[in-house]
């Protein structure tokens, strides 16, 4: 080692680090807040304890007020509402669930949907880029405030004075000198909170919004907060705590990493609002559709809840529900189909009279109505056979039971179960679609016959007198009843088909 190395220290890394740490100590001793730290013993002083204690007293009430604020959807809503104009607020109120429900009572689903879409378009495009930036900045300022007051000052102070009680300030603390290594993690956590940079007007808005958020309660005294901000900004500019960390850890290069992740709430809010509005529209449409279905089913069968199939029922569905599967998807309409085929035998009798005894002007007409009835007969037979496949020993029932029993050990069986259910439901859907087409065809011909009856020159039949004579009841009334009941039944099935498409 040379003479100058002996006097001033070597150039090896350890010597350089040692000299750097001494320079940090010197910098601390020259800092305006040097009383926070005793560099000769690496101790945090009671003066630093008083600094943190004063912060704790100022923000202690806000700690409980701001709990869970970062996750609050209501807070985001209040922030956005604060920046709405009067005109925009009126549109916003029209998009509320209550307003949508009220409008749904007088408007058709189509009219309601159109009006709401217009309101949504106006509302979504109302905020300029600058306004959106202002709203997002306000939110991020509140989140920064929340993070700051959420810092665990109590645990930190407890290490300096073990007698301190949480949010009790009647007894003055008695802080002591504490080894810096004992508090280093707390100091780092404090430094990781980003510094506040906002105007007094911005803070005024922040606390107005927070007061609304807490139902009129003042979260923090604004004058106390202003004084605290001045102190915090002064401390931040001095860099005293960064120097203290570097000295305690003997790491001249340590720096805090205040990663500020701004959140953008306007776009997310708009998306949520659109989904909420659409959900309310869907609910109104579904409620109206459901009400109409129930009314038609009650008119046709005496009750909206009928069970005419033995196995394609809700009882079987309970097994699938336990496994979070949809199960049988067309229980109600398929039971209505079975019910109609069984209950409305007079419709079939009326059709048979015209097919067997009717002398048609065109044989083409006879063939078409005959084809429609043939399709209905096929559907009836298919429906009976379909239901039997779900009996105890039926083919589909056996498959379903095997998949269910094996799924306890083999999770892959759930996939097979879904496939089998899909095949079953597709067959049910296909029968319903065929039924709609076939009954629509038959119903339209019965309506044409009803309108043709009594005309001086019939366009469909040449032997109306004979038809009247073989009918036990007036044929005109039977025709009208038959086509009207078919129309109601077709509408009922179509309401389920519409829901499936939606």
HELIX and SHEET records of a PDB file:
HELIX    1   1 UNK A    3  UNK A    8  1                                   6    
HELIX    2   2 UNK A   13  UNK A   30  1                                  18    
HELIX    3   3 UNK A   34  UNK A   36  5                                   3    
HELIX    4   4 UNK A   46  UNK A   65  1                                  20    
HELIX    5   5 UNK A   69  UNK A   71  5                                   3    
HELIX    6   6 UNK A   73  UNK A   82  1                                  10    
HELIX    7   7 UNK A   86  UNK A   94  1                                   9    
HELIX    8   8 UNK A   97  UNK A  104  1                                   8    
HELIX    9   9 UNK A  109  UNK A  124  1                                  16    
HELIX   10  10 UNK A  129  UNK A  149  1                                  21    
HELIX   11  11 UNK A  153  UNK A  158  1                                   6    
HELIX   12  12 UNK A  180  UNK A  191  1                                  12    
HELIX   13  13 UNK A  200  UNK A  213  1                                  14    
HELIX   14  14 UNK A  222  UNK A  238  1                                  17    
HELIX   15  15 UNK A  240  UNK A  249  1                                  10    
HELIX   16  16 UNK A  265  UNK A  301  1                                  37    
HELIX   17  17 UNK A  314  UNK A  321  1                                   8    
HELIX   18  18 UNK A  331  UNK A  343  1                                  13    
HELIX   19  19 UNK A  345  UNK A  357  1                                  13    
HELIX   20  20 UNK A  363  UNK A  388  1                                  26    
HELIX   21  21 UNK A  395  UNK A  406  1                                  12    
HELIX   22  22 UNK A  413  UNK A  452  1                                  40    
HELIX   23  23 UNK A  464  UNK A  470  1                                   7    
HELIX   24  24 UNK A  475  UNK A  501  1                                  27    
SHEET    1   A 3 UNK A  37  UNK A  38  0                                        
SHEET    2   A 3 UNK A  43  UNK A  44 -1                                        
SHEET    3   A 3 UNK A 178  UNK A 179 -1                                        
END                                                                             
